[in-house]
Amino acid sequence: FIYKEDVYLMAETNLRQANAKAFVEGVVSEKDLKVVTEEGKNKITGYLTVKTSDVNFIKFNINVNEKTKNNTDNKTYPGIRTVMNEYKSIAEVGEDEATKVKVSGDISLFTDKQSGEKKVAYKSNFFNRLKPSEEFESKSEFSIELFISGINPEIDTEGVETGRTIVSGWVPTYNGIEPIDLVAEGEVAQAIDSGFEVGQTVEFYGEIINNRIETVTEIPVKIGKPRKKVTVEVKNDLIITGASEVYEEGITPELPYEADTIQAAIQERANKLEEEKAKAQSGAKSANNAKPSGAAHGRSLGF
């Protein structure tokens, strides 16, 4: 299920909502859904997590109302009710009996109000249950349109280049505009470095990496059973595997985003964040999310 619709934001910026989709096939790992009633109306809310490999798990937030704004039946609601009542997770029945599923969802970008940190989440109300005998290929993929604001080498905590390239960009969303960082490796990184420029609009495709790796270490003790120390390493990346042609007016079906309009939307976003920060009356300083700029090469816009 793939769809794309034009949504325009804020009269000042007049930005089309970017395509930002996730496509996942795997086994239901966890499920936490419930019916809640707000202002006399029912809705199903919670999440469903899909396992695509031994270490990769994609969590989809779910929130669907029983009735539409016009108080008619929401056609999506029965499907999510089926997910809630009939889908089985690994946590419930083990992997062999758990439900195999295909998911088409949205990438949700937002900024943490306290830290200012960029966040990526996933949401969907569209799930397709596969038959136990039906073969499928585990995958976790994305496609996302963005206005490129930077193409720079990735720098580790010690200031050393990792060999990967960070493609930074701005993504117009339903609620405004949000920043995002994608990662390119190997030949793909080289192709991006030579084939694209900041200020261009491009749709990138790739793989969602949400790895959770647990390491258990036994700590010897003098008396009793050895203690176990569990460390968890979480790695979240959007790895680019391909890209569209650069959007050009009159050449590609999609129109490119204009730099002046993007910059105006960024300023509106900054104003909104300052207002929210003031309302919260938080004394905590926002975290600086800018990538280290120690590299001698790389390209970035001033916004």
Secondary structure, DSSP 4 states (H G I P E B T S, - for coil): -------EETTTT-EEPPPEEEEEEEEEEEEEEEEEEETTEEEEEEEEEEE-SSSBEEEEEEEEESB-TTSSBPTTHHHHHHHHHH---HHHH-TTTSPEEEEEEEEEEEE-TTT--EEEEEE-S-EEEPPTT-----EEEEEEEEEEEEEEEEE-TTS-EEEEEEEEEEEEETTEEEEEEEEE-HHHHHHHHHH--TT-EEEEEEEEEEEEEEEEEEE--SSSSPEEEEEEEEEEEEEEEEE-PPP-TTTSSSPPPPHHHHHHHHHHHHHHHHHHHHHHT--SPPP--PPP---SS-EE---
